[in-house]
Structure formats: C-alpha cells, structure tokens
Amino acid sequence: VIPPPVIHIESYSEDSISFSLKMTTNIKVSGYVVNIYWTFDTHRQEKRTLIIEGEKSIQKVANLTAHTPYEISAWARTELGDSPLSFVHVVTSGTRPASPSLKAKAVNQTAVECSWTGPRNVVYGIFYATSFLELYRSPHNTTTTSHNMTVLVQRDEQYLFLV
C-alpha cells in the first residue's frame, strides 16, 4: 500500500506559504502533484496546480491574499503508481484587503467597460458569465493590474460581473 505524502507547513505570511513534502516509505517517488484551493468572494473556487519533480521538496507559493484560508492537497507519483491524497489547511496572516467596488457600463452590444476601486500594485481578476451557476463553475475571466478593462461579450445576453 502506498501511503499519502506528509505535507508540513514550514511558514506562512500575508502573501505566501512555504511547505515541505515527503513520503514515509521506501517506495521510490518520482514527483508530486499539488493543488492549492481557495474561495474567491464565496462565489468562485480558485485553484493553482504545481507539478514537482523529485523525492523531497520544499515549496514556496507566493502572490497569495492576506487573511485567506487555503487548502493544500498533494499526492505522490511513485514507481508503483499514485498515492492517496493528503490535505492541510492554513490561513495566511495579515488583514484581508477590502473588496473592490465594481461599476460595469455597456459601451455597445458587445463591449462592457468595467472599472473598480482598490489598492494599487496588485493583480485583479475579472470574472463574468450569463448565470450565477456559470459564474461559479466556469466563468470567462481575465486578469489585469489596472483599475479598468473593456470586456468583449456576446450580443443579446445579460452578464454578471465580479472583480
């Protein structure tokens, strides 16, 4: 039986988490697959996937949000197959930034000008869809460091926007 890997949180800050991965077995490990999950504004679950080569590993994940719960899951790839999943939870330190205030205005039938307030020098994600279900499961999205963006949409549809 292949055991799950051990995930140990080494440290965390306002915008990063460092963790180590190891196996408690003599089975040869070729690498790990790690998923980091977090929920954005209770509507959208985000995920970042890391493919890590090698047997032992210490990883640092940066560009995270302050005071946000993260779930890290990992499994090992071994000579005998994949291991079961292992999970840890951690909340980054600091104060979570205030949610941006979004304004969306139709420019024409296929373009919407989105603008918002919020801190400078951060990356914003713009998510949009024609229903709440689509906004949660598979929205259209893009990122920017500015405070406005023109989004191209399909004509004759109503859209929901989230930044």
Secondary structure, 3 states (H helix, E strand, C coil): CCCCCEEEEEEECCCCEEEEEECCCCCCEEEEEEEEEEEECCCEEEEEEEEEECCCEEEEECCCCCCCEEEEEEEEEECCEECCCEEEEEECCCCCCCCCCEEEEEEECCEEEEEECCCCCCCEEEEEECCHHHHHHCCEEEEECCCEEEEECCCCCCCEEEC
